[in-house]
């Protein structure tokens, strides 16, 4: 079970940060449905060749300050 919860509005902001960091990701890679955080994390982990824990860490870091452009 994932330890992160995303709202659709937060994801729209966070998605832009993720796109800037990993510009090879497609809209399909970044698609998200509420309640399906684990699927998103696993898909991103596979695409960026990192462990799911790293993806969770990165997303939490981005969520901590949504007004910043940094991830």
Predicted model as a PDB file, atoms N, CA, C, CB and O in Angstrom, pLDDT in the B-factor column:
MODEL        1                                                                  
ATOM      1  N   UNK A   1       0.845  -1.192   0.000  1.00 50.00           N  
ATOM      2  CA  UNK A   1       0.000   0.000   0.000  1.00 50.00           C  
ATOM      3  C   UNK A   1       0.878   1.237   0.000  1.00 50.00           C  
ATOM      4  CB  UNK A   1      -0.955   0.008   1.219  1.00 50.00           C  
ATOM      5  O   UNK A   1       1.913   1.284   0.665  1.00 50.00           O  
ATOM      6  N   UNK A   2       0.460   2.214  -0.738  1.00 60.00           N  
ATOM      7  CA  UNK A   2       1.228   3.446  -0.874  1.00 60.00           C  
ATOM      8  C   UNK A   2       1.031   4.368   0.329  1.00 60.00           C  
ATOM      9  CB  UNK A   2       0.834   4.170  -2.155  1.00 60.00           C  
ATOM     10  O   UNK A   2       0.000   4.324   1.000  1.00 60.00           O  
ATOM     11  N   UNK A   3       2.005   5.175   0.580  1.00 80.00           N  
ATOM     12  CA  UNK A   3       1.937   6.098   1.711  1.00 80.00           C  
ATOM     13  C   UNK A   3       1.783   7.537   1.235  1.00 80.00           C  
ATOM     14  CB  UNK A   3       3.187   5.965   2.585  1.00 80.00           C  
ATOM     15  O   UNK A   3       2.266   8.466   1.882  1.00 80.00           O  
ATOM     16  N   UNK A   4       1.115   7.716   0.116  1.00 89.00           N  
ATOM     17  CA  UNK A   4       0.896   9.057  -0.426  1.00 89.00           C  
ATOM     18  C   UNK A   4      -0.533   9.127  -0.962  1.00 89.00           C  
ATOM     19  CB  UNK A   4       1.941   9.397  -1.552  1.00 89.00           C  
ATOM     20  O   UNK A   4      -1.032   8.175  -1.560  1.00 89.00           O  
ATOM     21  N   UNK A   5      -1.165  10.245  -0.742  1.00 89.00           N  
ATOM     22  CA  UNK A   5      -2.516  10.465  -1.267  1.00 89.00           C  
ATOM     23  C   UNK A   5      -2.485  11.745  -2.082  1.00 89.00           C  
ATOM     24  CB  UNK A   5      -3.589  10.548  -0.112  1.00 89.00           C  
ATOM     25  O   UNK A   5      -1.981  12.773  -1.629  1.00 89.00           O  
ATOM     26  N   UNK A   6      -3.027  11.671  -3.282  1.00 92.00           N  
ATOM     27  CA  UNK A   6      -3.024  12.811  -4.189  1.00 92.00           C  
ATOM     28  C   UNK A   6      -4.449  13.233  -4.519  1.00 92.00           C  
ATOM     29  CB  UNK A   6      -2.255  12.478  -5.473  1.00 92.00           C  
ATOM     30  O   UNK A   6      -5.311  12.393  -4.778  1.00 92.00           O  
ATOM     31  N   UNK A   7      -4.688  14.526  -4.508  1.00 92.00           N  
ATOM     32  CA  UNK A   7      -5.954  15.034  -5.026  1.00 92.00           C  
ATOM     33  C   UNK A   7      -5.728  15.352  -6.502  1.00 92.00           C  
ATOM     34  CB  UNK A   7      -6.455  16.309  -4.221  1.00 92.00           C  
ATOM     35  O   UNK A   7      -4.589  15.508  -6.942  1.00 92.00           O  
ATOM     36  N   UNK A   8      -6.810  15.445  -7.255  1.00 92.00           N  
ATOM     37  CA  UNK A   8      -6.654  15.748  -8.679  1.00 92.00           C  
ATOM     38  C   UNK A   8      -6.017  17.116  -8.885  1.00 92.00           C  
ATOM     39  CB  UNK A   8      -8.010  15.691  -9.388  1.00 92.00           C  
ATOM     40  O   UNK A   8      -5.185  17.286  -9.777  1.00 92.00           O  
ATOM     41  N   UNK A   9      -6.402  18.096  -8.065  1.00 93.00           N  
ATOM     42  CA  UNK A   9      -5.848  19.445  -8.235  1.00 93.00           C  
ATOM     43  C   UNK A   9      -4.358  19.477  -7.890  1.00 93.00           C  
ATOM     44  CB  UNK A   9      -6.613  20.454  -7.357  1.00 93.00           C  
ATOM     45  O   UNK A   9      -3.573  20.130  -8.578  1.00 93.00           O  
ATOM     46  N   UNK A  10      -3.967  18.767  -6.818  1.00 93.00           N  
ATOM     47  CA  UNK A  10      -2.538  18.696  -6.472  1.00 93.00           C  
ATOM     48  C   UNK A  10      -1.761  17.979  -7.569  1.00 93.00           C  
ATOM     49  CB  UNK A  10      -2.337  17.973  -5.116  1.00 93.00           C  
ATOM     50  O   UNK A  10      -0.647  18.382  -7.902  1.00 93.00           O  
ATOM     51  N   UNK A  11      -2.333  16.926  -8.129  1.00 95.00           N  
ATOM     52  CA  UNK A  11      -1.638  16.175  -9.160  1.00 95.00           C  
ATOM     53  C   UNK A  11      -1.409  17.024 -10.407  1.00 95.00           C  
ATOM     54  CB  UNK A  11      -2.423  14.922  -9.515  1.00 95.00           C  
ATOM     55  O   UNK A  11      -0.362  16.906 -11.045  1.00 95.00           O  
ATOM     56  N   UNK A  12      -2.364  17.872 -10.765  1.00 94.00           N  
ATOM     57  CA  UNK A  12      -2.190  18.719 -11.946  1.00 94.00           C  
ATOM     58  C   UNK A  12      -0.965  19.615 -11.799  1.00 94.00           C  
ATOM     59  CB  UNK A  12      -3.442  19.573 -12.183  1.00 94.00           C  
ATOM     60  O   UNK A  12      -0.235  19.825 -12.767  1.00 94.00           O  
ATOM     61  N   UNK A  13      -0.735  20.141 -10.612  1.00 94.00           N  
ATOM     62  CA  UNK A  13       0.437  20.990 -10.360  1.00 94.00           C  
ATOM     63  C   UNK A  13       1.698  20.137 -10.305  1.00 94.00           C  
ATOM     64  CB  UNK A  13       0.269  21.785  -9.041  1.00 94.00           C  
ATOM     65  O   UNK A  13       2.709  20.463 -10.928  1.00 94.00           O  
ATOM     66  N   UNK A  14       1.626  19.050  -9.558  1.00 95.00           N  
ATOM     67  CA  UNK A  14       2.784  18.176  -9.388  1.00 95.00           C  
ATOM     68  C   UNK A  14       3.194  17.529 -10.709  1.00 95.00           C  
ATOM     69  CB  UNK A  14       2.483  17.097  -8.350  1.00 95.00           C  
ATOM     70  O   UNK A  14       4.381  17.320 -10.961  1.00 95.00           O  
ATOM     71  N   UNK A  15       2.221  17.216 -11.543  1.00 96.00           N  
ATOM     72  CA  UNK A  15       2.498  16.591 -12.843  1.00 96.00           C  
ATOM     73  C   UNK A  15       3.408  17.477 -13.682  1.00 96.00           C  
ATOM     74  CB  UNK A  15       1.186  16.310 -13.602  1.00 96.00           C  
ATOM     75  O   UNK A  15       4.299  16.971 -14.364  1.00 96.00           O  
ATOM     76  N   UNK A  16       3.199  18.793 -13.645  1.00 94.00           N  
ATOM     77  CA  UNK A  16       4.042  19.713 -14.409  1.00 94.00           C  
ATOM     78  C   UNK A  16       5.485  19.665 -13.912  1.00 94.00           C  
ATOM     79  CB  UNK A  16       3.497  21.149 -14.314  1.00 94.00           C  
ATOM     80  O   UNK A  16       6.420  19.735 -14.711  1.00 94.00           O  
ATOM     81  N   UNK A  17       5.669  19.547 -12.610  1.00 94.00           N  
ATOM     82  CA  UNK A  17       7.021  19.437 -12.049  1.00 94.00           C  
ATOM     83  C   UNK A  17       7.682  18.138 -12.497  1.00 94.00           C  
ATOM     84  CB  UNK A  17       6.978  19.508 -10.505  1.00 94.00           C  
ATOM     85  O   UNK A  17       8.856  18.121 -12.867  1.00 94.00           O  
ATOM     86  N   UNK A  18       6.916  17.050 -12.460  1.00 95.00           N  
ATOM     87  CA  UNK A  18       7.446  15.742 -12.869  1.00 95.00           C  
ATOM     88  C   UNK A  18       7.812  15.777 -14.348  1.00 95.00           C  
ATOM     89  CB  UNK A  18       6.413  14.610 -12.592  1.00 95.00           C  
ATOM     90  O   UNK A  18       8.842  15.232 -14.744  1.00 95.00           O  
ATOM     91  N   UNK A  19       6.977  16.413 -15.168  1.00 95.00           N  
ATOM     92  CA  UNK A  19       7.258  16.534 -16.606  1.00 95.00           C  
ATOM     93  C   UNK A  19       8.553  17.285 -16.858  1.00 95.00           C  
ATOM     94  CB  UNK A  19       6.105  17.240 -17.318  1.00 95.00           C  
ATOM     95  O   UNK A  19       9.328  16.915 -17.740  1.00 95.00           O  
ATOM     96  N   UNK A  20       8.794  18.352 -16.077  1.00 94.00           N  
ATOM     97  CA  UNK A  20      10.036  19.115 -16.259  1.00 94.00           C  
ATOM     98  C   UNK A  20      11.262  18.289 -15.882  1.00 94.00           C  
ATOM     99  CB  UNK A  20       9.998  20.398 -15.423  1.00 94.00           C  
ATOM    100  O   UNK A  20      12.298  18.370 -16.542  1.00 94.00           O  
ATOM    101  N   UNK A  21      11.144  17.502 -14.829  1.00 93.00           N  
ATOM    102  CA  UNK A  21      12.285  16.702 -14.384  1.00 93.00           C  
ATOM    103  C   UNK A  21      12.533  15.514 -15.312  1.00 93.00           C  
ATOM    104  CB  UNK A  21      12.057  16.208 -12.954  1.00 93.00           C  
ATOM    105  O   UNK A  21      13.677  15.183 -15.624  1.00 93.00           O  
ATOM    106  N   UNK A  22      11.459  14.885 -15.744  1.00 95.00           N  
ATOM    107  CA  UNK A  22      11.550  13.699 -16.612  1.00 95.00           C  
ATOM    108  C   UNK A  22      10.815  14.003 -17.908  1.00 95.00           C  
ATOM    109  CB  UNK A  22      10.949  12.421 -15.913  1.00 95.00           C  
ATOM    110  O   UNK A  22       9.679  13.568 -18.099  1.00 95.00           O  
ATOM    111  N   UNK A  23      11.454  14.741 -18.788  1.00 94.00           N  
ATOM    112  CA  UNK A  23      10.777  15.226 -19.990  1.00 94.00           C  
ATOM    113  C   UNK A  23      10.461  14.141 -21.022  1.00 94.00           C  
ATOM    114  CB  UNK A  23      11.615  16.275 -20.634  1.00 94.00           C  
ATOM    115  O   UNK A  23       9.817  14.424 -22.032  1.00 94.00           O  
ATOM    116  N   UNK A  24      10.895  12.926 -20.787  1.00 96.00           N  
ATOM    117  CA  UNK A  24      10.582  11.849 -21.715  1.00 96.00           C  
ATOM    118  C   UNK A  24       9.244  11.176 -21.387  1.00 96.00           C  
ATOM    119  CB  UNK A  24      11.698  10.819 -21.701  1.00 96.00           C  
ATOM    120  O   UNK A  24       8.779  10.329 -22.151  1.00 96.00           O  
ATOM    121  N   UNK A  25       8.624  11.540 -20.268  1.00 97.00           N  
ATOM    122  CA  UNK A  25       7.351  10.936 -19.888  1.00 97.00           C  
ATOM    123  C   UNK A  25       6.214  11.498 -20.744  1.00 97.00           C  
ATOM    124  CB  UNK A  25       7.066  11.175 -18.393  1.00 97.00           C  
ATOM    125  O   UNK A  25       6.176  12.688 -21.057  1.00 97.00           O  
ATOM    126  N   UNK A  26       5.298  10.613 -21.109  1.00 96.00           N  
ATOM    127  CA  UNK A  26       4.156  11.015 -21.926  1.00 96.00           C  
ATOM    128  C   UNK A  26       2.956  11.323 -21.028  1.00 96.00           C  
ATOM    129  CB  UNK A  26       3.799   9.908 -22.954  1.00 96.00           C  
ATOM    130  O   UNK A  26       2.972  11.045 -19.828  1.00 96.00           O  
ATOM    131  N   UNK A  27       1.926  11.895 -21.627  1.00 96.00           N  
ATOM    132  CA  UNK A  27       0.681  12.151 -20.883  1.00 96.00           C  
ATOM    133  C   UNK A  27       0.104  10.835 -20.361  1.00 96.00           C  
ATOM    134  CB  UNK A  27      -0.363  12.879 -21.783  1.00 96.00           C  
ATOM    135  O   UNK A  27      -0.461  10.788 -19.268  1.00 96.00           O  
ATOM    136  N   UNK A  28       0.247   9.783 -21.140  1.00 96.00           N  
ATOM    137  CA  UNK A  28      -0.242   8.465 -20.712  1.00 96.00           C  
ATOM    138  C   UNK A  28       0.536   7.985 -19.481  1.00 96.00           C  
ATOM    139  CB  UNK A  28      -0.114   7.430 -21.870  1.00 96.00           C  
ATOM    140  O   UNK A  28      -0.055   7.435 -18.552  1.00 96.00           O  
ATOM    141  N   UNK A  29       1.838   8.188 -19.470  1.00 97.00           N  
ATOM    142  CA  UNK A  29       2.659   7.813 -18.316  1.00 97.00           C  
ATOM    143  C   UNK A  29       2.208   8.564 -17.065  1.00 97.00           C  
ATOM    144  CB  UNK A  29       4.148   8.095 -18.597  1.00 97.00           C  
ATOM    145  O   UNK A  29       2.256   8.031 -15.956  1.00 97.00           O  
ATOM    146  N   UNK A  30       1.771   9.802 -17.257  1.00 97.00           N  
ATOM    147  CA  UNK A  30       1.424  10.674 -16.144  1.00 97.00           C  
ATOM    148  C   UNK A  30      -0.066  10.678 -15.818  1.00 97.00           C  
ATOM    149  CB  UNK A  30       1.870  12.067 -16.445  1.00 97.00           C  
ATOM    150  O   UNK A  30      -0.515  11.460 -14.980  1.00 97.00           O  
ATOM    151  N   UNK A  31      -0.830   9.813 -16.469  1.00 96.00           N  
ATOM    152  CA  UNK A  31      -2.268   9.784 -16.194  1.00 96.00           C  
ATOM    153  C   UNK A  31      -2.509   9.264 -14.779  1.00 96.00           C  
ATOM    154  CB  UNK A  31      -3.015   8.902 -17.235  1.00 96.00           C  
ATOM    155  O   UNK A  31      -1.833   8.348 -14.310  1.00 96.00           O  
ATOM    156  N   UNK A  32      -3.481   9.867 -14.120  1.00 95.00           N  
ATOM    157  CA  UNK A  32      -3.763   9.533 -12.726  1.00 95.00           C  
ATOM    158  C   UNK A  32      -5.258   9.588 -12.466  1.00 95.00           C  
ATOM    159  CB  UNK A  32      -3.020  10.484 -11.776  1.00 95.00           C  
ATOM    160  O   UNK A  32      -5.951  10.501 -12.915  1.00 95.00           O  
ATOM    161  N   UNK A  33      -5.735   8.601 -11.736  1.00 93.00           N  
ATOM    162  CA  UNK A  33      -7.118   8.573 -11.278  1.00 93.00           C  
ATOM    163  C   UNK A  33      -7.089   8.504  -9.761  1.00 93.00           C  
ATOM    164  CB  UNK A  33      -7.913   7.364 -11.893  1.00 93.00           C  
ATOM    165  O   UNK A  33      -6.325   7.726  -9.190  1.00 93.00           O  
ATOM    166  N   UNK A  34      -7.918   9.315  -9.099  1.00 91.00           N  
ATOM    167  CA  UNK A  34      -7.936   9.302  -7.630  1.00 91.00           C  
ATOM    168  C   UNK A  34      -8.105   7.887  -7.076  1.00 91.00           C  
ATOM    169  CB  UNK A  34      -9.063  10.199  -7.108  1.00 91.00           C  
ATOM    170  O   UNK A  34      -8.937   7.111  -7.547  1.00 91.00           O  
ATOM    171  N   UNK A  35      -7.305   7.578  -6.078  1.00 90.00           N  
ATOM    172  CA  UNK A  35      -7.350   6.259  -5.456  1.00 90.00           C  
ATOM    173  C   UNK A  35      -6.418   5.246  -6.102  1.00 90.00           C  
ATOM    174  CB  UNK A  35      -8.744   5.737  -5.496  1.00 90.00           C  
ATOM    175  O   UNK A  35      -6.269   4.132  -5.600  1.00 90.00           O  
ATOM    176  N   UNK A  36      -5.794   5.619  -7.203  1.00 93.00           N  
ATOM    177  CA  UNK A  36      -4.909   4.691  -7.919  1.00 93.00           C  
ATOM    178  C   UNK A  36      -3.464   5.183  -7.876  1.00 93.00           C  
ATOM    179  CB  UNK A  36      -5.369   4.524  -9.383  1.00 93.00           C  
ATOM    180  O   UNK A  36      -2.742   5.124  -8.871  1.00 93.00           O  
ATOM    181  N   UNK A  37      -3.063   5.666  -6.710  1.00 94.00           N  
ATOM    182  CA  UNK A  37      -1.704   6.173  -6.543  1.00 94.00           C  
ATOM    183  C   UNK A  37      -0.666   5.087  -6.771  1.00 94.00           C  
ATOM    184  CB  UNK A  37      -1.533   6.768  -5.158  1.00 94.00           C  
ATOM    185  O   UNK A  37       0.381   5.342  -7.366  1.00 94.00           O  
ATOM    186  N   UNK A  38      -0.947   3.883  -6.302  1.00 95.00           N  
ATOM    187  CA  UNK A  38       0.016   2.793  -6.438  1.00 95.00           C  
ATOM    188  C   UNK A  38       0.311   2.485  -7.904  1.00 95.00           C  
ATOM    189  CB  UNK A  38      -0.503   1.540  -5.736  1.00 95.00           C  
ATOM    190  O   UNK A  38       1.461   2.247  -8.272  1.00 95.00           O  
ATOM    191  N   UNK A  39      -0.718   2.491  -8.733  1.00 96.00           N  
ATOM    192  CA  UNK A  39      -0.511   2.253 -10.163  1.00 96.00           C  
ATOM    193  C   UNK A  39       0.371   3.343 -10.768  1.00 96.00           C  
ATOM    194  CB  UNK A  39      -1.862   2.191 -10.903  1.00 96.00           C  
ATOM    195  O   UNK A  39       1.268   3.051 -11.559  1.00 96.00           O  
ATOM    196  N   UNK A  40       0.119   4.582 -10.399  1.00 96.00           N  
ATOM    197  CA  UNK A  40       0.923   5.702 -10.878  1.00 96.00           C  
ATOM    198  C   UNK A  40       2.380   5.545 -10.456  1.00 96.00           C  
ATOM    199  CB  UNK A  40       0.361   7.027 -10.355  1.00 96.00           C  
ATOM    200  O   UNK A  40       3.289   5.716 -11.268  1.00 96.00           O  
ATOM    201  N   UNK A  41       2.597   5.222  -9.193  1.00 96.00           N  
ATOM    202  CA  UNK A  41       3.956   5.074  -8.664  1.00 96.00           C  
ATOM    203  C   UNK A  41       4.697   3.946  -9.378  1.00 96.00           C  
ATOM    204  CB  UNK A  41       3.918   4.807  -7.148  1.00 96.00           C  
ATOM    205  O   UNK A  41       5.860   4.104  -9.751  1.00 96.00           O  
ATOM    206  N   UNK A  42       4.039   2.826  -9.567  1.00 97.00           N  
ATOM    207  CA  UNK A  42       4.688   1.697 -10.247  1.00 97.00           C  
ATOM    208  C   UNK A  42       5.011   2.037 -11.694  1.00 97.00           C  
ATOM    209  CB  UNK A  42       3.795   0.451 -10.193  1.00 97.00           C  
ATOM    210  O   UNK A  42       6.080   1.683 -12.190  1.00 97.00           O  
ATOM    211  N   UNK A  43       4.093   2.722 -12.376  1.00 97.00           N  
ATOM    212  CA  UNK A  43       4.320   3.100 -13.775  1.00 97.00           C  
ATOM    213  C   UNK A  43       5.480   4.093 -13.877  1.00 97.00           C  
ATOM    214  CB  UNK A  43       3.035   3.710 -14.391  1.00 97.00           C  
ATOM    215  O   UNK A  43       6.340   3.956 -14.748  1.00 97.00           O  
ATOM    216  N   UNK A  44       5.507   5.086 -12.995  1.00 97.00           N  
ATOM    217  CA  UNK A  44       6.605   6.061 -13.021  1.00 97.00           C  
ATOM    218  C   UNK A  44       7.935   5.407 -12.673  1.00 97.00           C  
ATOM    219  CB  UNK A  44       6.323   7.212 -12.049  1.00 97.00           C  
ATOM    220  O   UNK A  44       8.957   5.714 -13.286  1.00 97.00           O  
ATOM    221  N   UNK A  45       7.928   4.510 -11.698  1.00 98.00           N  
ATOM    222  CA  UNK A  45       9.162   3.823 -11.305  1.00 98.00           C  
ATOM    223  C   UNK A  45       9.749   3.055 -12.486  1.00 98.00           C  
ATOM    224  CB  UNK A  45       8.896   2.863 -10.126  1.00 98.00           C  
ATOM    225  O   UNK A  45      10.959   3.075 -12.708  1.00 98.00           O  
ATOM    226  N   UNK A  46       8.892   2.385 -13.235  1.00 98.00           N  
ATOM    227  CA  UNK A  46       9.361   1.621 -14.394  1.00 98.00           C  
ATOM    228  C   UNK A  46       9.902   2.554 -15.483  1.00 98.00           C  
ATOM    229  CB  UNK A  46       8.219   0.750 -14.959  1.00 98.00           C  
ATOM    230  O   UNK A  46      10.924   2.261 -16.104  1.00 98.00           O  
ATOM    231  N   UNK A  47       9.216   3.671 -15.710  1.00 97.00           N  
ATOM    232  CA  UNK A  47       9.621   4.581 -16.780  1.00 97.00           C  
ATOM    233  C   UNK A  47      10.912   5.325 -16.481  1.00 97.00           C  
ATOM    234  CB  UNK A  47       8.530   5.570 -17.040  1.00 97.00           C  
ATOM    235  O   UNK A  47      11.689   5.597 -17.397  1.00 97.00           O  
ATOM    236  N   UNK A  48      11.157   5.661 -15.219  1.00 97.00           N  
ATOM    237  CA  UNK A  48      12.373   6.402 -14.891  1.00 97.00           C  
ATOM    238  C   UNK A  48      13.463   5.490 -14.319  1.00 97.00           C  
ATOM    239  CB  UNK A  48      12.054   7.513 -13.896  1.00 97.00           C  
ATOM    240  O   UNK A  48      14.525   5.953 -13.903  1.00 97.00           O  
ATOM    241  N   UNK A  49      13.179   4.195 -14.309  1.00 97.00           N  
ATOM    242  CA  UNK A  49      14.145   3.176 -13.861  1.00 97.00           C  
ATOM    243  C   UNK A  49      14.639   3.435 -12.433  1.00 97.00           C  
ATOM    244  CB  UNK A  49      15.343   3.132 -14.818  1.00 97.00           C  
ATOM    245  O   UNK A  49      15.838   3.414 -12.156  1.00 97.00           O  
ATOM    246  N   UNK A  50      13.685   3.677 -11.549  1.00 97.00           N  
ATOM    247  CA  UNK A  50      13.955   3.881 -10.130  1.00 97.00           C  
ATOM    248  C   UNK A  50      13.031   2.999  -9.314  1.00 97.00           C  
ATOM    249  CB  UNK A  50      13.782   5.366  -9.735  1.00 97.00           C  
ATOM    250  O   UNK A  50      12.053   2.463  -9.835  1.00 97.00           O  
ATOM    251  N   UNK A  51      13.339   2.849  -8.041  1.00 97.00           N  
ATOM    252  CA  UNK A  51      12.488   2.077  -7.147  1.00 97.00           C  
ATOM    253  C   UNK A  51      11.254   2.895  -6.759  1.00 97.00           C  
ATOM    254  CB  UNK A  51      13.273   1.646  -5.887  1.00 97.00           C  
ATOM    255  O   UNK A  51      11.312   4.124  -6.725  1.00 97.00           O  
ATOM    256  N   UNK A  52      10.150   2.224  -6.470  1.00 96.00           N  
ATOM    257  CA  UNK A  52       8.937   2.944  -6.048  1.00 96.00           C  
ATOM    258  C   UNK A  52       9.167   3.863  -4.851  1.00 96.00           C  
ATOM    259  CB  UNK A  52       7.847   1.952  -5.710  1.00 96.00           C  
ATOM    260  O   UNK A  52       8.554   4.927  -4.769  1.00 96.00           O  
ATOM    261  N   UNK A  53      10.032   3.473  -3.928  1.00 96.00           N  
ATOM    262  CA  UNK A  53      10.322   4.329  -2.770  1.00 96.00           C  
ATOM    263  C   UNK A  53      10.890   5.679  -3.203  1.00 96.00           C  
ATOM    264  CB  UNK A  53      11.307   3.628  -1.824  1.00 96.00           C  
ATOM    265  O   UNK A  53      10.584   6.706  -2.597  1.00 96.00           O  
ATOM    266  N   UNK A  54      11.705   5.677  -4.237  1.00 96.00           N  
ATOM    267  CA  UNK A  54      12.272   6.928  -4.747  1.00 96.00           C  
ATOM    268  C   UNK A  54      11.168   7.804  -5.342  1.00 96.00           C  
ATOM    269  CB  UNK A  54      13.364   6.640  -5.809  1.00 96.00           C  
ATOM    270  O   UNK A  54      11.162   9.020  -5.151  1.00 96.00           O  
ATOM    271  N   UNK A  55      10.245   7.184  -6.055  1.00 96.00           N  
ATOM    272  CA  UNK A  55       9.134   7.929  -6.659  1.00 96.00           C  
ATOM    273  C   UNK A  55       8.270   8.548  -5.565  1.00 96.00           C  
ATOM    274  CB  UNK A  55       8.277   7.004  -7.568  1.00 96.00           C  
ATOM    275  O   UNK A  55       7.879   9.710  -5.669  1.00 96.00           O  
ATOM    276  N   UNK A  56       7.968   7.782  -4.517  1.00 96.00           N  
ATOM    277  CA  UNK A  56       7.172   8.302  -3.408  1.00 96.00           C  
ATOM    278  C   UNK A  56       7.896   9.477  -2.760  1.00 96.00           C  
ATOM    279  CB  UNK A  56       6.891   7.192  -2.364  1.00 96.00           C  
ATOM    280  O   UNK A  56       7.287  10.511  -2.483  1.00 96.00           O  
ATOM    281  N   UNK A  57       9.191   9.319  -2.519  1.00 95.00           N  
ATOM    282  CA  UNK A  57       9.992  10.399  -1.932  1.00 95.00           C  
ATOM    283  C   UNK A  57       9.922  11.650  -2.808  1.00 95.00           C  
ATOM    284  CB  UNK A  57      11.464   9.950  -1.753  1.00 95.00           C  
ATOM    285  O   UNK A  57       9.709  12.753  -2.304  1.00 95.00           O  
ATOM    286  N   UNK A  58      10.099  11.479  -4.098  1.00 94.00           N  
ATOM    287  CA  UNK A  58      10.092  12.596  -5.034  1.00 94.00           C  
ATOM    288  C   UNK A  58       8.740  13.287  -5.064  1.00 94.00           C  
ATOM    289  CB  UNK A  58      10.462  12.121  -6.426  1.00 94.00           C  
ATOM    290  O   UNK A  58       8.673  14.517  -5.061  1.00 94.00           O  
ATOM    291  N   UNK A  59       7.660  12.511  -5.093  1.00 95.00           N  
ATOM    292  CA  UNK A  59       6.323  13.095  -5.121  1.00 95.00           C  
ATOM    293  C   UNK A  59       6.016  13.833  -3.822  1.00 95.00           C  
ATOM    294  CB  UNK A  59       5.277  12.010  -5.369  1.00 95.00           C  
ATOM    295  O   UNK A  59       5.437  14.919  -3.842  1.00 95.00           O  
ATOM    296  N   UNK A  60       6.400  13.247  -2.705  1.00 94.00           N  
ATOM    297  CA  UNK A  60       6.172  13.914  -1.413  1.00 94.00           C  
ATOM    298  C   UNK A  60       6.948  15.224  -1.343  1.00 94.00           C  
ATOM    299  CB  UNK A  60       6.582  12.992  -0.242  1.00 94.00           C  
ATOM    300  O   UNK A  60       6.449  16.226  -0.831  1.00 94.00           O  
ATOM    301  N   UNK A  61       8.162  15.205  -1.858  1.00 93.00           N  
ATOM    302  CA  UNK A  61       8.995  16.415  -1.881  1.00 93.00           C  
ATOM    303  C   UNK A  61       8.310  17.503  -2.706  1.00 93.00           C  
ATOM    304  CB  UNK A  61      10.405  16.105  -2.460  1.00 93.00           C  
ATOM    305  O   UNK A  61       8.289  18.667  -2.306  1.00 93.00           O  
ATOM    306  N   UNK A  62       7.762  17.132  -3.829  1.00 93.00           N  
ATOM    307  CA  UNK A  62       7.049  18.093  -4.674  1.00 93.00           C  
ATOM    308  C   UNK A  62       5.775  18.587  -4.029  1.00 93.00           C  
ATOM    309  CB  UNK A  62       6.728  17.477  -6.012  1.00 93.00           C  
ATOM    310  O   UNK A  62       5.424  19.759  -4.166  1.00 93.00           O  
ATOM    311  N   UNK A  63       5.079  17.712  -3.329  1.00 92.00           N  
ATOM    312  CA  UNK A  63       3.836  18.095  -2.665  1.00 92.00           C  
ATOM    313  C   UNK A  63       4.073  19.037  -1.498  1.00 92.00           C  
ATOM    314  CB  UNK A  63       3.105  16.867  -2.183  1.00 92.00           C  
ATOM    315  O   UNK A  63       3.203  19.840  -1.162  1.00 92.00           O  
ATOM    316  N   UNK A  64       5.235  18.948  -0.879  1.00 91.00           N  
ATOM    317  CA  UNK A  64       5.506  19.748   0.297  1.00 91.00           C  
ATOM    318  C   UNK A  64       5.497  21.242  -0.006  1.00 91.00           C  
ATOM    319  CB  UNK A  64       6.830  19.354   0.889  1.00 91.00           C  
ATOM    320  O   UNK A  64       5.231  22.051   0.884  1.00 91.00           O  
ATOM    321  N   UNK A  65       5.782  21.617  -1.247  1.00 89.00           N  
ATOM    322  CA  UNK A  65       5.740  23.026  -1.634  1.00 89.00           C  
ATOM    323  C   UNK A  65       5.260  23.120  -3.090  1.00 89.00           C  
ATOM    324  CB  UNK A  65       7.152  23.704  -1.459  1.00 89.00           C  
ATOM    325  O   UNK A  65       6.061  23.245  -4.016  1.00 89.00           O  
ATOM    326  N   UNK A  66       3.967  23.057  -3.263  1.00 87.00           N  
ATOM    327  CA  UNK A  66       3.410  23.078  -4.614  1.00 87.00           C  
ATOM    328  C   UNK A  66       3.636  24.411  -5.328  1.00 87.00           C  
ATOM    329  CB  UNK A  66       1.931  22.778  -4.560  1.00 87.00           C  
ATOM    330  O   UNK A  66       3.620  24.458  -6.558  1.00 87.00           O  
ATOM    331  N   UNK A  67       3.843  25.483  -4.586  1.00 86.00           N  
ATOM    332  CA  UNK A  67       4.034  26.791  -5.217  1.00 86.00           C  
ATOM    333  C   UNK A  67       5.428  26.944  -5.829  1.00 86.00           C  
ATOM    334  CB  UNK A  67       3.799  27.894  -4.198  1.00 86.00           C  
ATOM    335  O   UNK A  67       5.656  27.831  -6.652  1.00 86.00           O  
ATOM    336  N   UNK A  68       6.352  26.082  -5.426  1.00 84.00           N  
ATOM    337  CA  UNK A  68       7.709  26.126  -5.970  1.00 84.00           C  
ATOM    338  C   UNK A  68       7.761  25.395  -7.310  1.00 84.00           C  
ATOM    339  CB  UNK A  68       8.718  25.503  -4.975  1.00 84.00           C  
ATOM    340  O   UNK A  68       6.986  24.468  -7.546  1.00 84.00           O  
ATOM    341  N   UNK A  69       8.655  25.803  -8.164  1.00 77.00           N  
ATOM    342  CA  UNK A  69       8.848  25.117  -9.438  1.00 77.00           C  
ATOM    343  C   UNK A  69       9.762  23.910  -9.322  1.00 77.00           C  
ATOM    344  CB  UNK A  69       9.406  26.070 -10.453  1.00 77.00           C  
ATOM    345  O   UNK A  69       9.899  23.138 -10.271  1.00 77.00           O  
ATOM    346  N   UNK A  70      10.390  23.743  -8.162  1.00 79.00           N  
ATOM    347  CA  UNK A  70      11.380  22.681  -7.988  1.00 79.00           C  
ATOM    348  C   UNK A  70      10.719  21.380  -7.587  1.00 79.00           C  
ATOM    349  CB  UNK A  70      12.417  23.079  -6.947  1.00 79.00           C  
ATOM    350  O   UNK A  70       9.647  21.363  -6.982  1.00 79.00           O  
ATOM    351  N   UNK A  71      11.381  20.293  -7.938  1.00 78.00           N  
ATOM    352  CA  UNK A  71      10.920  18.960  -7.550  1.00 78.00           C  
ATOM    353  C   UNK A  71      12.008  18.276  -6.786  1.00 78.00           C  
ATOM    354  CB  UNK A  71      10.509  18.121  -8.771  1.00 78.00           C  
ATOM    355  O   UNK A  71      11.838  17.134  -6.358  1.00 78.00           O  
TER     356      UNK A  71                                                      
ENDMDL                                                                          
END                                                                             
